[in-house]
Amino acid sequence: MSERYKLKPKGKGWAILARKGAGAATDAAWITLGGCPSHIVALRVYLALKMRGGR
């Protein structure tokens, strides 16, 4: 099973990405849900999305 969300460093901050579409991760488009300068806050948002299942 492929990941639905990603947390990636972007410049001096962090970006939370979501997979757009139901296809495999290799052909899916990733859209950014937003960025945050603090890695702690970005990690909290990322983990909350994973726990809720994207709802």
N, C-alpha and C positions, 0 to 999 in steps of 0.2 A: 504494500500500500504506500502510495506517495504522500508526501507531506502537503498539507493544505496551506500552512503558514510558514514564513521564513523570517528570521531576524538577521539582518546583515549590517555591517558597518558602512556608513556613507559619510565621507568627509570627516568632520569632527563630531558626528553624531551617529545615530542608529536609525535604520529604516525597518518598518514592519511591512512585509509583503504578503499578499494573498494570491492564491492561484485562481485565475479566472477560467471557468469552464470545467467540465467533468472529464476531460481527456487525460491521457497519461502526462506525467510531469515533463516528458521530453518535448511534447507539442503544445503544452499549455502556455498561456501568457500570464505573466506575473504583474500585478498592479500594486502600487504602494498605497498603504492605508494611512501613512503618515510617518513623520520622523520625530526624533527626540534627541536632544543633546545629552541627556543622562542615560547611561546604560541600565541603571537600576529601574527607572520608570519604563523604559522600552521593554525590558525583560518582564516586568509586571503585566504590561498590556499584552505581550505575546503569550504569556502563560494563561492569562484570563481568556484569551481567544481560544486557546487549545482546550481549556477545561469546558468552555461553553459549547464547543463544537461548531463555532461560527454562527450561532443563532443570536 
